[in-house]
Amino acid sequence: MSAVTAVIITTSIIEQLKETETFPAIEFINRRAREFASSGEFVEVSRWARGKPLESLIFIAGLNFCDLGLLRTVLESAPWRSPERVQILTRSGEAERFELCAWPKIASTSVAPSLA
């Protein structure tokens, strides 16, 4: 039996390199994914939205046996171009709802649960 953690990352469109249409911070996180989960990787899904184009990027992942503390370490060390615009939502195992998670490099003055 596996324990899957669903993770959503939202961020600014600034994170996409226009020349190559890549996402350096997400690629960095995916290269290091085996440090915090046994399987899974982030994929960009904002392109599938209909109507007016989003002014943000949305990435999702289903991470098997995710260590949220190690995930936080990798997220904090990712080469974000606009870290203040990053938000992370997680839903572990059988939880019914996603939680908005704050982490030190990006945390605002709001009271959000920690990833640890």
Long-range contacts (C-beta under 8 A, 24 or more apart in sequence): 2-64, 2-65, 3-64, 3-65, 3-66, 3-92, 3-93, 4-40, 4-62, 4-63, 4-64, 4-66, 4-93, 5-37, 5-62, 5-63, 5-66, 5-68, 5-90, 5-91, 5-92, 5-93, 6-60, 6-61, 6-62, 6-63, 6-90, 6-91, 6-92, 6-98, 7-42, 7-60, 7-61, 7-63, 7-66, 7-71, 7-88, 7-89, 7-90, 8-58, 8-59, 8-60, 8-88, 8-89, 8-90, 8-98, 9-42, 9-58, 9-59, 9-60, 9-75, 9-86, 9-87, 9-88, 10-56, 10-57, 10-58, 10-59, 10-86, 10-87, 10-89, 11-56, 11-57, 11-59, 11-80, 11-82, 11-85, 11-86, 11-87, 12-55, 12-56, 12-57, 12-81, 12-82, 12-85, 13-54, 13-55, 13-56, 13-57, 14-81, 14-82, 14-85, 15-57, 15-80, 15-81, 15-82, 16-57, 23-57, 23-59, 24-79, 24-81, 25-78, 25-79, 25-80, 25-81, 26-59, 26-78, 28-74, 28-77, 28-78, 28-79, 29-74, 29-75, 29-78, 32-74, 33-63, 33-74, 35-70, 35-74, 36-63, 36-66, 36-67, 36-68, 36-70, 36-71, 36-73, 36-74, 37-63, 37-64, 37-65, 37-66, 37-67, 37-71, 38-64, 38-65, 39-63, 39-64, 40-64, 40-66, 56-85, 66-92, 68-92, 68-115, 68-116, 69-115, 69-116, 71-115, 72-103, 72-114, 72-115, 72-116, 75-103, 75-115, 76-103, 76-104, 76-105, 80-106, 84-108, 88-115, 90-115
